[in-house]
């Protein structure tokens, strides 16, 4: 997975079309981090200041509840964007979370289980 | 220009990030039509029931005022999406409007000048 590919996140959080938004990132990892941050923000509202902990199955559930989510990832070889589905995103989030459990960053507040 | 290529419109109408939205269409023409419809809707609010008329320079001005606008167009040959800029969109809108002046559809309400 290339670490610096312009990546566009297309998201629709509810069945309402006006819940569609997009954002772009300098890498796939940044886009996946942003997705996890959205979930953490959602959790922190519920946790009311307590520690925010979650496992990958909860992120999957969050992703499944979105009306739509996809990524467009720039491919240097073609100069075009590869479309990636919800299933692909779930797989990548899993890989990313697994990697962080094996190599946690110091000061990481989120306790990740998988 | 292929007439049936899945086309994603990414738009940001103001400097506010929450004005970002996206929509997808079955063809480039449908996406360009949607952009013109957005402008017509904007005009019709100002026209208060009167006829809506505009020329291509006004659509250009409308497109230039958007904080961001781009298209992602599916390319069957690569299975990937080609990113298209504001400048490209303006050129295509011009071509489309010129074509319609030469071959107007019956009942077309919009008077197009260029």
Interface residues (C-beta under 8 A of the other chain):
Chain A: X8 X10 X17 X18 X20 X21 X22 X23 X72 X74 X75 X78 X80 X81 X82 X83
Chain B: X8 X10 X17 X18 X20 X21 X22 X23 X72 X74 X75 X78 X80 X81 X82 X83
